[in-house]
Structures are given as C-alpha cells and as structure tokens.
Amino acid sequence: MPYRLARRRRQNVKGSNSSSIRSQLKRHSVALISLVLAIASLGYNTWRNETSELHRNWRQAAFQLTTEVNELQQITLYRRYFFGRQEHPLLSVQDADTWVGGWGKAISIRDLTSLLPEPLPDRGQSLFDAWQANAGELDQSGEAAAEAEQAILKALDEVRLSVLELIENLR
C-alpha cells in the first residue's frame, strides 16, 4: 500500500504543477489585472504630465516672444522714422538705447524661438539675420532704409504668425 500511495502522490505532483499555475492565476487574477492597470495608468499619467508641462512652457515662451517681437517692431519703426529727426541733448545716449535694445530683442527672439517647435527656430534665425543685415540701414534715408525696414518687418511678421499658430494649436 505505501508503494501505491507514493505512486499516486508522484502523479498528483506532476499534474498539480500545471494545474497549480492555472489555479494561482485564477486566484490572483484580480490582483494581476489591478497591477497591469496601475502600471498603465502610471505610464499614461506620467506622459500626460510631461506633455502638459511642455505645453505650459511653450505657451509662456510664446507670450514672451510676442512681447519681444512687438518691442523690436517698435524699435525698428522708431529708428526708421524718428531716429535723429529730433533734437535731444543726449542724442548719443538715446541712439545707444535703441541700438542696444534692438540687438537685445533680436537675440532674445532668436534664443526663445530655439526652444519652440518648428518652424519657429528657423523663423527666429531668419529674423536675427535680417536684423543683423539691415539694422544699420534703418536710420539712413532713401531706398536702402525702406528696404531694410521691409526686410525686418517681414521677418517680424513671419515670427509673429508662427507664434500665434503655435498658441492656437496648444488649445
């Protein structure tokens, strides 16, 4: 009798290994499903938080960029139409203010656009190049000044429209 019992136990052990895994899966199915859902939820939540933060950063940069573009446009128009046309006791200081301010705005726009998605980095670089090539001509008179103004204003408009499109797409 002990021989038969040992034989049955061996057969039960062989059969119970496969049924043991199945029975454990059945017993713990709720826990396994919960674990899979928790991991999936954590992954989605992390992705969503990172995307939201990226969009917040882009939105903030876009609003700052809009301000910088508008201020550079004011400097461009001032240098084109009013620069050196008025008597001012500290004219050299006044000239330095618009000159340095314009360069600061152009560099700031280029740097801010480099943090944003395409096509803004290219637009920002184009604006910087237009400022670099034409800023010295703005306070002159004649056709060269008009062409310089148009080149800078065109680049400013391209950046402005791209920024507004980005803000619209972030909704």
BATIRO-725712 format. One record per atom (N, C-alpha, C, O): residue in one letter; x negated, y negated, z. Coordinates in pm, whole numbers, padded with zeros to 5 digits, always signed. Last residue first. Layout:
! BATIRO-725712
AXYZ;...
//
This chain:
! BATIRO-725712
R+00423-07469-02774;R+00552-07464-02703;R+00595-07325-02674;R+00701-07303-02615;L+00200-07488-02930;L+00183-07438-02793;L+00315-07428-02717;L+00315-07381-02603;N+00260-07613-03169;N+00252-07466-03168;N+00237-07408-03029;N+00258-07288-03011;E+00242-07884-03095;E+00371-07829-03139;E+00370-07675-03131;E+00470-07614-03092;I-00031-07905-03049;I+00062-07925-02938;I+00198-07865-02973;I+00262-07802-02889;L-00123-07860-03315;L-00161-07769-03205;L-00063-07782-03089;L-00016-07681-03037;E-00015-08084-03442;E+00026-07949-03484;E-00007-07846-03376;E+00073-07756-03349;L-00158-08286-03314;L-00012-08279-03299;L+00043-08143-03340;L+00136-08093-03278;V-00413-08221-03409;V-00384-08217-03265;V-00234-08206-03242;V-00189-08126-03160;S-00384-08266-03682;S-00419-08132-03634;S-00389-08116-03486;S-00344-08010-03442;L-00331-08542-03683;L-00229-08448-03731;L-00258-08305-03685;L-00165-08231-03653;R-00578-08639-03579;R-00452-08665-03511;R-00343-08566-03554;R-00273-08511-03469;V-00761-08558-03775;V-00773-08506-03638;V-00640-08521-03566;V-00594-08429-03500;E-00661-08707-03991;E-00671-08561-04000;E-00681-08497-03862;E-00617-08395-03834;D-00690-08969-03895;D-00556-08915-03921;D-00557-08763-03931;D-00464-08698-03885;L-00971-08988-03887;L-00892-09001-03764;L-00753-08941-03782;L-00704-08871-03694;A-01029-08971-04160;A-01077-08866-04069;A-01001-08869-03936;A-00971-08764-03880;K-00906-09211-04241;K-00862-09083-04296;K-00904-08967-04205;K-00825-08877-04178;L-01058-09399-04100;L-00916-09385-04070;L-00859-09254-04124;L-00773-09193-04061;I-01309-09364-04227;I-01293-09335-04083;I-01147-09314-04048;I-01114-09222-03975;A-01246-09437-04492;A-01307-09307-04463;A-01287-09269-04316;A-01253-09155-04286;Q-01148-09699-04461;Q-01061-09594-04512;Q-01116-09454-04482;Q-01040-09363-04449;E-01380-09833-04368;E-01257-09829-04288;E-01168-09713-04332;E-01118-09638-04248;A-01547-09800-04587;A-01585-09744-04458;A-01462-09730-04368;A-01444-09628-04302;E-01407-09947-04780;E-01428-09803-04800;E-01465-09734-04669;E-01420-09623-04642;A-01425-10201-04664;A-01293-10142-04687;A-01305-09991-04707;A-01222-09915-04657;A-01700-10240-04667;A-01630-10236-04539;A-01493-10171-04555;A-01450-10094-04468;A-01748-10244-04942;A-01813-10142-04858;A-01742-10128-04725;A-01725-10017-04675;E-01611-10472-05033;E-01562-10339-05069;E-01623-10229-04981;E-01555-10131-04950;G-01628-10724-04770;G-01628-10673-04906;G-01581-10529-04917;G-01520-10473-04826;S-01845-10755-04486;S-01729-10798-04566;S-01740-10733-04703;S-01848-10693-04746;Q-01911-10558-04193;Q-01952-10633-04312;Q-01826-10682-04383;Q-01714-10652-04342;D-01834-10394-03993;D-01836-10536-03964;D-01891-10620-04078;D-01915-10740-04062;L-01855-10135-04109;L-01726-10191-04071;L-01727-10342-04051;L-01632-10410-04089;E-02101-10019-04156;E-02042-10100-04263;E-01914-10173-04221;E-01870-10264-04291;G-02161-09858-03942;G-02241-09979-03964;G-02184-10071-04070;G-02217-10190-04072;A-01987-09642-03976;A-01966-09737-03867;A-02043-09867-03888;A-01993-09975-03855;N-02034-09444-04172;N-01963-09568-04208;N-01952-09672-04099;N-01912-09785-04128;A-02165-09215-04085;A-02199-09269-04217;A-02143-09409-04240;A-02198-09485-04320;Q-02052-09171-03834;Q-02196-09186-03846;Q-02234-09253-03978;Q-02323-09338-03982;W-01782-09136-03902;W-01823-09248-03817;W-01971-09277-03834;W-02012-09392-03848;A-01803-08902-04055;A-01750-09024-04116;A-01789-09147-04034;A-01825-09250-04090;D-01902-08725-03861;D-01983-08755-03979;D-01936-08883-04048;D-02018-08963-04093;F-01681-08724-03687;F-01811-08770-03640;F-01901-08808-03758;F-01967-08912-03754;L-01491-08612-03862;L-01472-08747-03808;L-01604-08804-03759;L-01636-08920-03785;S-01604-08359-03901;S-01583-08449-04015;S-01565-08594-03969;S-01618-08687-04031;Q-01587-08260-03641;Q-01719-08280-03701;Q-01710-08374-03821;Q-01797-08459-03841;G-01308-08247-03618;G-01387-08331-03527;G-01525-08360-03582;G-01575-08472-03570;R-01247-08061-03817;R-01194-08197-03826;R-01274-08293-03737;R-01303-08406-03777;D-01373-07833-03714;D-01416-07889-03843;D-01370-08033-03859;D-01444-08118-03909;P-01226-07795-03475;P-01371-07818-03472;P-01425-07879-03602;P-01511-07967-03599;L-00950-07766-03579;L-00995-07884-03506;L-01147-07901-03496;L-01195-08014-03507;P-00812-07567-03709;P-00919-07634-03783;P-00980-07752-03708;P-01055-07830-03767;E-00935-07351-03455;E-00946-07403-03591;E-00814-07465-03632;E-00709-07416-03590;P-00891-07454-03107;P-00891-07358-03219;P-00904-07429-03354;P-00886-07551-03365;L-01134-07643-02908;L-00999-07609-02953;L-01005-07516-03074;L-01110-07501-03136;L-01382-07734-02852;L-01321-07644-02754;L-01185-07591-02799;L-01128-07504-02733;S-01442-07920-03041;S-01517-07794-03046;S-01461-07690-02948;S-01489-07571-02962;T-01297-08140-02970;T-01243-08054-03077;T-01317-07922-03086;T-01261-07823-03133;L-01466-08250-02776;L-01335-08196-02738;L-01279-08103-02846;L-01220-08000-02814;D-01686-08333-02937;D-01703-08233-02831;D-01570-08170-02790;D-01563-08049-02771;R-01569-08524-03109;R-01638-08406-03164;R-01650-08296-03059;R-01627-08178-03089;I-01478-08705-02917;I-01383-08636-03005;I-01446-08511-03063;I-01384-08404-03066;S-01723-08792-02810;S-01624-08728-02724;S-01522-08648-02806;S-01484-08537-02768;I-01835-08914-03033;I-01900-08796-02975;I-01802-08719-02887;I-01799-08596-02890;A-01652-09125-03069;A-01678-09029-03179;A-01741-08900-03125;A-01704-08791-03167;K-01675-09261-02824;K-01548-09199-02863;K-01569-09094-02971;K-01511-08986-02965;G-01942-09348-02838;G-01896-09263-02728;G-01768-09190-02762;G-01753-09071-02733;W-01933-09512-03062;W-02015-09391-03064;W-01972-09294-02954;W-01967-09173-02976;G-01760-09711-02959;G-01725-09633-03078;G-01803-09504-03088;G-01747-09398-03118;G-01911-09811-02744;G-01780-09749-02721;G-01736-09663-02838;G-01683-09554-02819;V-02127-09923-02879;V-02149-09811-02787;V-02018-09737-02762;V-02015-09614-02758;W-01981-10124-03024;W-02073-10030-03090;W-02093-09905-03004;W-02077-09793-03053;T-01839-10266-02836;T-01765-10192-02939;T-01855-10091-03009;T-01808-09984-03049;D-02059-10357-02676;D-01946-10286-02617;D-01870-10206-02722;D-01839-10089-02699;A-02223-10498-02847;A-02272-10373-02789;A-02157-10290-02733;A-02158-10168-02742;D-02065-10722-02895;D-02099-10631-03005;D-02142-10496-02951;D-02103-10392-03004;Q-02067-10836-02642;Q-01940-10793-02699;Q-01964-10693-02813;Q-01894-10594-02826;V-02334-10903-02622;V-02278-10807-02527;V-02147-10752-02581;V-02120-10632-02567;S-02351-11090-02830;S-02432-10969-02837;S-02381-10863-02740;S-02385-10744-02772;L-02174-11293-02744;L-02141-11213-02861;L-02223-11086-02869;L-02171-10982-02910;L-02106-11462-02523;L-02186-11341-02505;L-02161-11245-02621;L-02130-11128-02598;P-01937-11663-02615;P-02070-11699-02561;P-02161-11578-02543;P-02283-11592-02549;H-01789-11639-02929;H-01792-11583-02795;H-01930-11611-02737;H-02030-11586-02803;E-01578-11699-03192;E-01692-11750-03114;E-01681-11695-02973;E-01577-11704-02908;Q-01495-11445-03425;Q-01458-11539-03320;Q-01584-11582-03246;Q-01683-11509-03239;R-01583-11261-03593;R-01497-11363-03652;R-01455-11467-03547;R-01387-11565-03579;G-01716-11042-03499;G-01796-11156-03542;G-01713-11268-03601;G-01770-11363-03656;F-01445-10840-03577;F-01583-10840-03530;F-01658-10959-03587;F-01664-10976-03709;F-01192-10812-03680;F-01216-10920-03586;F-01361-10934-03543;F-01396-11033-03478;Y-01176-10600-03868;Y-01101-10723-03892;Y-01136-10839-03798;Y-01113-10954-03834;R-01357-10392-03796;R-01332-10425-03937;R-01273-10565-03952;R-01315-10641-04039;R-01352-10374-03522;R-01479-10403-03588;R-01457-10445-03733;R-01532-10527-03786;Y-01076-10313-03491;Y-01134-10435-03433;Y-01262-10472-03506;Y-01281-10586-03547;L-01058-10066-03618;L-00984-10181-03672;L-01037-10313-03616;L-01043-10413-03688;T-01227-09916-03448;T-01252-09925-03593;T-01183-10048-03651;T-01244-10125-03725;I-01099-09940-03202;I-01236-09993-03217;I-01267-10012-03365;I-01326-10113-03404;Q-00860-09807-03263;Q-00858-09948-03223;Q-00996-10012-03240;Q-01007-10125-03287;Q-00961-09552-03315;Q-00893-09625-03422;Q-00887-09774-03389;Q-00908-09858-03476;L-01053-09486-03063;L-01150-09503-03172;L-01087-09576-03290;L-01155-09654-03358;E-00805-09467-02933;E-00901-09571-02892;E-01008-09593-02999;E-01049-09706-03023;N-00693-09248-03065;N-00628-09378-03073;N-00723-09491-03033;N-00721-09598-03094;V-00876-09048-02992;V-00856-09081-03134;V-00793-09219-03147;V-00835-09299-03231;E-00840-09041-02712;E-00970-09078-02770;E-00957-09120-02916;E-01019-09218-02958;T-00572-08954-02697;T-00612-09084-02641;T-00743-09131-02703;T-00756-09248-02741;T-00597-08702-02815;T-00508-08802-02874;T-00543-08943-02825;T-00544-09038-02902;L-00765-08579-02629;L-00813-08603-02765;L-00728-08707-02835;L-00780-08791-02908;Q-00594-08551-02416;Q-00712-08635-02401;Q-00767-08673-02539;Q-00809-08787-02561;F-00416-08370-02534;F-00369-08502-02492;F-00485-08599-02472;F-00475-08716-02507;A-00592-08154-02579;A-00523-08217-02693;A-00471-08356-02654;A-00481-08449-02734;A-00667-08080-02323;A-00769-08131-02415;A-00704-08204-02532;A-00757-08305-02579;Q-00415-07989-02234;Q-00481-08101-02167;Q-00587-08163-02258;Q-00596-08285-02268;R-00378-07775-02412;R-00282-07885-02408;R-00345-08008-02344;R-00331-08119-02396;W-00593-07607-02352;W-00580-07665-02487;W-00488-07786-02486;W-00516-07886-02550;N-00524-07544-02086;N-00650-07614-02115;N-00644-07679-02253;N-00686-07794-02269;R-00281-07410-02129;R-00284-07530-02046;R-00411-07611-02074;R-00404-07734-02086;H-00374-07195-02285;H-00283-07293-02345;H-00278-07421-02262;H-00271-07530-02319;L-00530-07064-02091;L-00591-07113-02214;L-00504-07220-02279;L-00554-07323-02323;E-00328-06997-01909;E-00436-07087-01869;E-00506-07146-01991;E-00538-07265-01993;S-00178-06817-02064;S-00117-06940-02013;S-00223-07042-01974;S-00209-07161-02003;T-00368-06614-02104;T-00313-06687-02219;T-00251-06820-02174;T-00271-06922-02239;E-00405-06528-01841;E-00518-06582-01916;E-00471-06663-02037;E-00527-06769-02067;N-00144-06438-01781;N-00205-06546-01703;N-00322-06610-01778;N-00336-06732-01779;R-00116-06229-01970;R-00026-06344-01974;R-00085-06463-01898;R-00077-06576-01944;W-00316-06049-01886;W-00320-06107-02020;W-00236-06234-02027;W-00278-06335-02083;T-00215-05990-01629;T-00348-06050-01645;T-00359-06118-01781;T-00407-06231-01791;N+00030-05871-01698;N+00028-05992-01615;N-00106-06064-01628;N-00110-06186-01638;Y-00056-05644-01840;Y+00024-05747-01906;Y+00018-05879-01830;Y+00002-05985-01889;G-00196-05506-01634;G-00262-05546-01759;G-00188-05657-01830;G-00249-05753-01876;L+00009-05468-01448;L-00109-05544-01411;L-00184-05593-01536;L-00229-05708-01541;S+00181-05305-01597;S+00225-05436-01551;S+00108-05525-01514;S+00107-05644-01545;A+00020-05076-01630;A+00066-05151-01748;A+00110-05291-01708;A+00079-05387-01779;I-00007-05000-01362;I-00126-05034-01440;I-00087-05115-01564;I-00155-05212-01598;A+00262-04952-01297;A+00186-05053-01223;A+00063-05096-01301;A+00031-05214-01307;L+00329-04745-01473;L+00397-04875-01484;L+00319-04985-01411;L+00312-05098-01460;V+00158-04544-01372;V+00144-04589-01511;V+00210-04726-01529;V+00152-04814-01593;L+00265-04520-01111;L+00126-04558-01132;L+00103-04611-01273;L+00036-04713-01290;S+00525-04433-01165;S+00503-04561-01096;S+00361-04611-01116;S+00339-04730-01134;I+00466-04185-01276;I+00533-04287-01358;I+00513-04424-01296;I+00488-04522-01366;L+00356-04064-01050;L+00275-04082-01171;L+00336-04188-01262;L+00264-04271-01319;A+00574-04065-00872;A+00451-04135-00836;A+00366-04162-00960;A+00309-04270-00973;V+00751-03902-01014;V+00789-04040-00982;V+00664-04122-00948;V+00652-04237-00991;S+00609-03659-01023;S+00639-03733-01146;S+00676-03878-01118;S+00636-03967-01193;H+00542-03476-00829;H+00479-03609-00823;H+00510-03694-00947;H+00441-03793-00972;R+00681-03243-00889;R+00693-03301-00756;R+00643-03446-00753;R+00699-03529-00680;K+00596-03196-01152;K+00737-03221-01123;K+00753-03291-00989;K+00829-03387-00977;L+00324-03156-01108;L+00368-03266-01195;L+00514-03300-01170;L+00552-03417-01166;Q+00340-02927-00947;Q+00286-03050-00892;Q+00325-03172-00975;Q+00355-03278-00921;S+00445-02747-01132;S+00525-02781-01014;S+00472-02909-00948;S+00551-02990-00898;R+00233-02738-01313;R+00367-02783-01354;R+00450-02826-01234;R+00517-02929-01236;I+00034-02634-01149;I+00015-02765-01212;I+00150-02821-01255;I+00178-02939-01234;S+00155-02387-01083;S+00118-02480-00978;S+00100-02622-01035;S+00147-02718-00975;S+00170-02249-01314;S+00296-02298-01257;S+00269-02397-01146;S+00353-02483-01117;S-00100-02197-01342;S-00030-02276-01444;S+00102-02330-01390;S+00139-02444-01418;N-00143-02059-01098;N-00228-02172-01139;N-00157-02258-01241;N-00154-02381-01227;S+00029-01845-01076;S+00062-01964-00999;S-00026-02082-01037;S+00012-02196-01010;G-00078-01641-01223;G+00044-01706-01272;G+00071-01836-01200;G+00131-01927-01256;K-00296-01575-01055;K-00315-01610-01196;K-00194-01685-01250;K-00211-01786-01318;V-00160-01522-00815;V-00257-01631-00820;V-00281-01674-00963;V-00286-01793-00993;N-00009-01300-00884;N+00059-01424-00846;N-00035-01544-00852;N+00006-01654-00890;Q-00212-01114-00924;Q-00125-01151-01036;Q-00052-01281-01005;Q-00036-01365-01094;R-00316-01101-00665;R-00401-01146-00775;R-00316-01188-00894;R-00346-01289-00959;R-00092-00998-00532;R-00143-01131-00496;R-00232-01187-00607;R-00225-01306-00638;R-00077-00747-00646;R+00032-00844-00668;R-00015-00987-00636;R+00019-01082-00706;R-00314-00634-00543;R-00295-00648-00688;R-00187-00749-00719;R-00203-00831-00809;A-00262-00635-00274;A-00374-00716-00324;A-00360-00740-00473;A-00390-00848-00524;L-00052-00451-00273;L-00030-00588-00228;L-00140-00680-00279;L-00113-00792-00322;R-00176-00218-00356;R-00071-00277-00437;R-00046-00424-00398;R-00021-00508-00483;Y-00351-00174-00141;Y-00404-00193-00276;Y-00300-00260-00364;Y-00334-00351-00440;P-00188-00131+00075;P-00266-00254+00072;P-00322-00281-00066;P-00340-00397-00105;M-00078+00119+00000;M+00000+00000+00000;M-00084-00127+00000;M-00050-00222-00071;
//
